[in-house]
Amino acid sequence: MRYLPGRPHWRTVPRNLPPAYRDLVSELRQLKDHSRLSLTELGRTTAISKSSWERYLNAKQFPPRHAVQALCRAAQFSEEAVLPRWELADEAWNRRGHTTSPPGPTPDQTTAHRDAGADNTDPEATRNFMHRTLLAASALITTRPWATTAGVILLCTAMLAPAAIIHASYKTGPAATRPPICRLRSCEGRDPLTTACEDPVTVGSRTAADGTRLEIRLSPSCQAGWVRSWPTHGGFRIEVISSDGHALAATTPTALPTAAEMVTTTMIATAHATRLRCCYYPLAGRPGRECFNAGSRA
């Protein structure tokens, strides 16, 4: 079972930001750390640029809802647990009369804005640009109608071609999904957060007597399963068992994980959900064990 005892160094969140925004940034940093992905890997996984994630996680730009959802999926964490915090932060930020970026651009924000391209577009600046463009076009139509007509036709053609390409890419999107990097026995002992097993489903769950939440997960494409948990104490142990009696055991550190942080076991090969079983050993002065099979919900 993998556990992150430390955190990378992050830029200090400005104190003049709303408390709800600062709380959201802290939550997103924890999710990023738990995903074990670098900013470059996170960019590839979520289709959101590395520079955008650097701005979101360093409180240089307010993260959009779709970015928060993408990070939850990358970290295999419930969106329902994070989106309410994003909504509170968004409401607090909008009350200040802002839309996308924190006040007072710093030099690194200016550089990030220049490098980010479409990821950092300012809606107000876009509206002002369009307004000026329309005024100029109106004056040109009045003085040179034929030349303007030809220009409009060329402009429309240039705009429609990229749109058609983008539309086609959406239709063929599923075929471009990354193939898994392991399957069955080749997944044994691997961390599910570092593989491309991107289709996991929860096939069994239970809340232990001590409050620890346990979920059996299965990836049909990788034909491998694992257990994720939200522990209430340290020093426990989890066994993931297949129907042939083959088992993988993982033990957590003695320190209690931070609030809302999940702990994930390594993977075990199985082609069918019904062949998975989880056994939870509380330890830490709590005798006994609790076992349940895939298919059970509690």
C-alpha positions as CSV (number, residue, x, y, z in Angstrom):
1,M,0.0,0.0,0.0
2,R,1.3,3.4,-1.0
3,Y,1.3,6.4,1.3
4,L,2.8,9.9,0.8
5,P,4.4,11.1,4.1
6,G,5.4,14.5,2.7
7,R,4.5,17.2,0.3
8,P,6.5,19.1,-2.4
9,H,7.2,22.7,-1.8
10,W,4.4,24.9,-3.0
11,R,4.2,28.7,-3.5
12,T,2.6,30.3,-0.4
13,V,-1.0,31.2,-1.0
14,P,-1.6,35.0,-0.7
15,R,-3.4,35.9,2.5
16,N,-5.7,38.4,0.7
17,L,-7.5,35.5,-1.1
18,P,-10.9,34.4,0.3
19,P,-10.5,31.6,2.9
20,A,-12.7,29.3,0.8
21,Y,-10.3,29.7,-2.2
22,R,-7.3,29.0,0.0
23,D,-9.0,25.8,1.3
24,L,-9.7,24.7,-2.3
25,V,-6.1,25.2,-3.3
26,S,-4.9,23.1,-0.3
27,E,-7.4,20.3,-1.3
28,L,-6.2,20.3,-4.9
29,R,-2.6,20.1,-3.8
30,Q,-3.4,17.1,-1.7
31,L,-5.1,15.4,-4.6
32,K,-2.2,16.2,-7.0
33,D,0.3,14.7,-4.4
34,H,-1.9,11.7,-4.0
35,S,-2.0,11.0,-7.7
36,R,1.8,10.7,-7.7
37,L,1.8,12.4,-11.1
38,S,4.3,15.1,-12.0
39,L,2.8,18.3,-13.5
40,T,3.8,17.1,-17.0
41,E,2.1,13.7,-16.4
42,L,-0.9,15.4,-14.9
43,G,-1.1,17.5,-18.1
44,R,-1.1,14.5,-20.3
45,T,-3.6,12.6,-18.1
46,T,-6.2,15.4,-17.9
47,A,-5.6,17.1,-21.3
48,I,-5.0,20.4,-19.4
49,S,-1.6,22.0,-19.9
50,K,1.2,21.8,-17.4
51,S,1.4,25.6,-17.2
52,S,-2.3,25.8,-16.3
53,W,-1.9,23.2,-13.5
54,E,1.1,25.3,-12.2
55,R,-1.1,28.4,-12.0
56,Y,-4.1,26.5,-10.5
57,L,-2.0,24.8,-7.8
58,N,0.0,28.0,-6.9
59,A,-3.2,30.2,-6.7
60,K,-2.2,32.3,-9.7
61,Q,-5.5,31.5,-11.5
62,F,-8.8,30.3,-10.2
63,P,-9.3,26.7,-11.4
64,P,-12.4,26.0,-13.6
65,R,-14.8,23.3,-12.6
66,H,-13.8,20.9,-15.4
67,A,-10.1,21.0,-14.1
68,V,-11.2,20.1,-10.6
69,Q,-13.2,17.2,-12.0
70,A,-10.3,16.0,-14.1
71,L,-7.9,16.1,-11.1
72,C,-10.4,14.0,-9.0
73,R,-10.4,11.4,-11.8
74,A,-6.6,11.4,-12.0
75,A,-6.4,10.9,-8.3
76,Q,-9.3,8.4,-8.2
77,F,-11.1,10.5,-5.7
78,S,-14.8,11.2,-5.4
79,E,-15.9,14.4,-7.2
80,E,-18.8,14.8,-4.8
81,A,-16.3,15.3,-1.9
82,V,-14.5,18.2,-3.7
83,L,-17.0,20.0,-5.9
84,P,-18.9,21.6,-2.9
85,R,-15.6,23.1,-1.8
86,W,-15.0,24.4,-5.4
87,E,-18.5,26.0,-5.4
88,L,-17.9,27.8,-2.1
89,A,-14.6,29.1,-3.4
90,D,-16.1,30.1,-6.8
91,E,-18.9,32.0,-5.0
92,A,-16.5,33.8,-2.7
93,W,-14.2,34.7,-5.7
94,N,-17.1,36.0,-7.8
95,R,-18.3,38.2,-4.9
96,R,-15.0,40.0,-5.2
97,G,-15.8,40.9,-8.8
98,H,-13.2,38.6,-10.3
99,T,-13.5,35.9,-12.9
100,T,-10.3,34.0,-13.7
101,S,-7.2,35.4,-12.1
102,P,-6.2,36.6,-8.7
103,P,-5.5,40.4,-8.3
104,G,-2.3,42.2,-9.0
105,P,-0.4,40.1,-11.7
106,T,3.1,39.1,-10.6
107,P,5.9,38.7,-13.1
108,D,5.5,34.9,-13.1
109,Q,1.8,35.3,-13.7
110,T,2.5,37.6,-16.7
111,T,4.9,35.0,-18.1
112,A,2.4,32.2,-17.5
113,H,-0.3,34.2,-19.3
114,R,1.9,34.7,-22.3
115,D,2.9,31.0,-22.5
116,A,-0.4,29.4,-21.7
117,G,-2.3,30.4,-24.9
118,A,-5.9,29.5,-24.9
119,D,-5.8,28.1,-21.4
120,N,-5.5,31.6,-19.9
121,T,-7.9,33.6,-22.1
122,D,-9.5,36.6,-20.3
123,P,-13.2,36.7,-21.3
124,E,-13.4,40.5,-20.8
125,A,-10.4,41.2,-23.0
126,T,-11.9,38.9,-25.7
127,R,-15.2,40.8,-25.7
128,N,-13.4,44.2,-26.0
129,F,-11.3,42.8,-28.9
130,M,-14.4,41.6,-30.7
131,H,-16.2,44.9,-30.2
132,R,-13.2,46.8,-31.7
133,T,-13.0,44.3,-34.6
134,L,-16.8,44.7,-35.4
135,L,-16.5,48.5,-35.4
136,A,-13.5,48.3,-37.8
137,A,-15.4,45.8,-40.0
138,S,-18.4,48.1,-40.2
139,A,-16.3,51.0,-41.4
140,L,-14.6,48.8,-44.0
141,I,-18.0,47.5,-45.4
142,T,-19.1,51.0,-45.9
143,T,-16.1,52.1,-47.9
144,R,-15.2,48.8,-49.7
145,P,-18.1,46.4,-49.9
146,W,-16.8,44.0,-52.5
147,A,-13.4,43.6,-51.0
148,T,-15.0,43.1,-47.6
149,T,-17.3,40.4,-48.9
150,A,-14.4,38.4,-50.2
151,G,-12.5,38.8,-46.9
152,V,-15.5,37.6,-44.9
153,I,-15.7,34.5,-47.1
154,L,-12.1,33.7,-46.6
155,L,-12.3,34.3,-42.8
156,C,-15.4,32.0,-42.5
157,T,-13.5,29.3,-44.3
158,A,-10.5,29.7,-42.1
159,M,-12.7,29.4,-39.0
160,L,-14.8,26.5,-40.1
161,A,-11.9,24.2,-41.0
162,P,-10.4,24.0,-37.5
163,A,-14.0,23.6,-36.1
164,A,-14.5,20.6,-38.4
165,I,-11.2,19.0,-37.3
166,I,-12.1,19.5,-33.7
167,H,-15.6,18.0,-34.2
168,A,-14.1,15.0,-36.0
169,S,-11.6,14.5,-33.1
170,Y,-14.5,14.3,-30.6
171,K,-16.2,11.6,-32.7
172,T,-13.1,9.5,-32.8
173,G,-12.1,10.3,-29.2
174,P,-12.8,6.8,-27.7
175,A,-10.5,5.2,-30.2
176,A,-7.7,7.5,-29.0
177,T,-7.9,6.4,-25.4
178,R,-4.6,5.3,-23.9
179,P,-4.2,1.6,-23.9
180,P,-3.4,0.1,-20.4
181,I,0.2,-0.5,-19.7
182,C,-0.4,-3.8,-17.9
183,R,-2.8,-6.7,-17.9
184,L,-3.5,-9.6,-15.5
185,R,-0.2,-10.9,-14.0
186,S,1.8,-8.0,-15.4
187,C,-0.3,-5.7,-13.1
188,E,0.5,-7.7,-10.0
189,G,2.0,-5.6,-7.2
190,R,1.7,-2.3,-9.2
191,D,0.3,0.9,-8.0
192,P,-3.1,1.4,-9.8
193,L,-2.5,5.2,-9.7
194,T,0.5,4.9,-12.0
195,T,-1.0,2.6,-14.7
196,A,-3.4,3.6,-17.5
197,C,-6.2,1.4,-16.1
198,E,-8.7,4.3,-16.5
199,D,-12.0,2.3,-16.4
200,P,-12.2,1.2,-12.7
201,V,-15.5,0.4,-11.2
202,T,-16.4,-0.2,-7.5
203,V,-17.6,-3.8,-7.2
204,G,-17.9,-4.1,-3.5
205,S,-17.8,-1.8,-0.4
206,R,-18.0,-1.9,3.4
207,T,-17.6,0.5,6.3
208,A,-15.7,-1.3,9.0
209,A,-16.7,-1.3,12.7
210,D,-14.0,1.4,13.4
211,G,-15.3,3.6,10.6
212,T,-12.7,2.8,8.0
213,R,-14.3,2.9,4.5
214,L,-13.2,0.1,2.1
215,E,-14.0,-0.3,-1.6
216,I,-13.0,-3.2,-3.9
217,R,-12.1,-1.8,-7.4
218,L,-11.8,-3.6,-10.7
219,S,-10.4,-2.5,-14.0
220,P,-12.0,-4.6,-16.8
221,S,-9.4,-3.4,-19.4
222,C,-6.5,-4.4,-17.2
223,Q,-8.2,-7.4,-15.6
224,A,-6.9,-6.5,-12.2
225,G,-8.3,-5.3,-8.9
226,W,-7.3,-3.5,-5.8
227,V,-8.7,-2.0,-2.6
228,R,-8.9,1.7,-1.7
229,S,-9.7,2.9,1.8
230,W,-10.2,6.0,3.9
231,P,-8.7,4.9,7.3
232,T,-9.5,6.3,10.7
233,H,-6.2,5.2,12.3
234,G,-2.7,3.9,11.4
235,G,-1.2,0.5,11.7
236,F,-3.9,-1.5,10.0
237,R,-3.5,-4.2,7.3
238,I,-5.5,-5.1,4.2
239,E,-5.4,-8.3,2.2
240,V,-6.7,-8.6,-1.4
241,I,-7.5,-12.2,-2.2
242,S,-8.4,-13.8,-5.5
243,S,-10.6,-16.9,-5.9
244,D,-7.6,-19.2,-6.2
245,G,-6.4,-18.2,-2.8
246,H,-3.7,-16.0,-4.2
247,A,-3.4,-12.9,-1.9
248,L,-1.5,-9.7,-1.8
249,A,-1.0,-8.0,1.5
250,A,-0.2,-4.4,2.2
251,T,0.4,-2.6,5.5
252,T,-0.1,1.1,6.1
253,P,2.4,3.2,8.0
254,T,1.9,3.7,11.7
255,A,1.0,7.4,11.2
256,L,-2.6,8.4,10.6
257,P,-3.1,9.7,7.1
258,T,-4.4,13.3,6.8
259,A,-8.2,13.9,6.6
260,A,-10.1,12.7,3.6
261,E,-6.9,11.0,2.1
262,M,-7.4,7.6,0.7
263,V,-4.9,4.7,0.8
264,T,-4.7,2.3,-2.1
265,T,-3.3,-1.3,-2.2
266,T,-1.3,-2.7,-5.0
267,M,-3.0,-4.6,-7.8
268,I,-3.9,-8.3,-8.0
269,A,-4.8,-10.1,-11.3
270,T,-8.3,-11.2,-11.8
271,A,-10.6,-11.4,-14.9
272,H,-13.9,-11.4,-12.9
273,A,-15.2,-9.1,-10.1
274,T,-16.8,-12.1,-8.3
275,R,-13.3,-13.6,-7.7
276,L,-12.1,-10.7,-5.4
277,R,-12.3,-10.7,-1.6
278,C,-11.0,-8.1,0.9
279,C,-10.0,-8.8,4.5
280,Y,-9.4,-5.8,6.9
281,Y,-7.3,-6.2,10.0
282,P,-7.7,-3.2,12.4
283,L,-4.6,-4.0,14.5
284,A,-3.6,-1.0,16.7
285,G,-5.1,-2.7,19.7
286,R,-8.3,-3.8,17.9
287,P,-8.5,-7.6,17.5
288,G,-10.2,-9.6,14.8
289,R,-10.7,-9.1,11.1
290,E,-13.6,-8.1,8.7
291,C,-13.9,-9.7,5.3
292,F,-16.3,-9.1,2.4
293,N,-16.6,-10.2,-1.2
294,A,-17.1,-8.3,-4.4
295,G,-20.8,-7.8,-4.9
296,S,-21.5,-6.9,-1.3
297,R,-22.5,-3.3,-0.4
298,A,-22.5,-1.9,3.1
